[in-house]
Amino acid sequence: MKYRASHRFADMSARKIRPFATLVRGRPVDEAQEMLQFLPNKAARLLEQVLKSAAGNALDRGVKDTEDLIVSEACIDGGPFMKRMRPKARGSANMVKRRYSHIRVVLWDGEDEPEAPAEQPAAPPAQ
């Protein structure tokens, strides 16, 4: 089964967080948390919080031990910009884009998902 957690509108650009997501993708949860714990970056803290939340969601849903969980997805998507103007010389101004991101982590316990019932094909339109 899959267990998800997300942090929307994280106060950092997606480009700065993506290398850390690549680092933990495909690893066991305990190992991923330990790796992120010793990295001195704000991006690592943000990803670590989401990872802990996903592990907590798994425990809440009845997983006995988080050692069996694997980080199957760690997606960092770009969020909206906050646009501001910064004054420059001679009365001009530059645009400053404050970037946000959406962090999504999915944990997998190795079990297959229950299959959804197959959709029936639509009936051909009557002529």
N, C-alpha and C positions, 0 to 999 in steps of 0.2 A: 504494500500500500504506500501511497505517497503522502507526505506531510509538507505543508507549505507555510511560508511566512514571507511577509514583504514589508518594506519601508518605503513609503511613497514620499516624494518631495524631500529627499535627503539633501542636505545643504553642502553638496560637493558635486563637481562635474563627474559625469560618467567615465570620462577618459582617465581620471585619476584612480577610480575604484576598480576598473576592469582587470588590471594585472593581478590584483589580489583574488578576484573571483576565479581567474584562470588557475591560480595557485591551489585553491581548495577544491576545485571541481573534480569529482571522481574519487575523493579520499573519504575514509571513515570520519564520522563527526568528531570523535575525540581527538584524532590527529589534526583535523582542520582547525579546531578550536585552539589547540596547543600552538599550532603554527602562527595563527593570528594574534595570539596573546603576547607573543614576544616580538612582534613587529611594531616599531615606534611611529606609526602613521595614523592619522585620523581616519583614513579610508579603511584600515584594518579594524579600527574600533567599530565603525558603522556596520561592516560586514559581520563582525563577531556578534554584535547585538542581534542581528537578523538570524544568524545561525543558531544562537541560543534560544531565540523565540521559536524557531522551527522545531528544535529538539524538545522544547517545552510542550509544543502542540502535540508532538508524537507521544510524549509521556501522558498527556491528558487524554489521549485517545486509546490508551491501554498498552502501549509498548512497554515491555518489561525492562529492557536495558537499551541504552542509546548506543552501545558498542556495535550493534548490528546494523545501524543506520549508515547510509552512504550519501554523500552530497551528489545527487544526480544532476541537478541544474543549479547554476548560480548566474542569473541574468542581471545585467546592469543596463538599463535603458535610460535614454536621455529624457529629462523632464522639461518643464517650461523654462523660459528665460525671464529674469526680472531686468527690465531695461532701464538704464539710468543715463543721465548726461553728465559728463565731467568737463568742467571749464578748461579751456586751453588758451594759449596766447592770442592776442589781438581779437578778442571777442568771439572766437570760434569754440566749438565743443566737440568732444568725441563721445561715441556711444560706448557704454560699458554694459556688457551682458553678464549678469550673475546667473550662472547655470545651476540647475538642480538635476537630480537623477532619481530613478526608481530602482530599488534593489529587490530582487525576488530570489528566494532560495527554496529549493525543493529537495526533500530528503526521501530516500527510498529504502525500504527494509528488505528488499530482495524477493519478496513474494509477488506473484503475478496479480495484476489487477483483475477483479471480477469483470467478465466480459459483458458489455452492454448488449441488449437485444438488438439484432440486426434490423436495420431500417428496411421497410418494404418499399419496393419501387413504386413510384407514383403511377397511377392509371393513365393510359394515353388519353389525350383530350378527345372528346366526342366530336365527330364531324357532321 
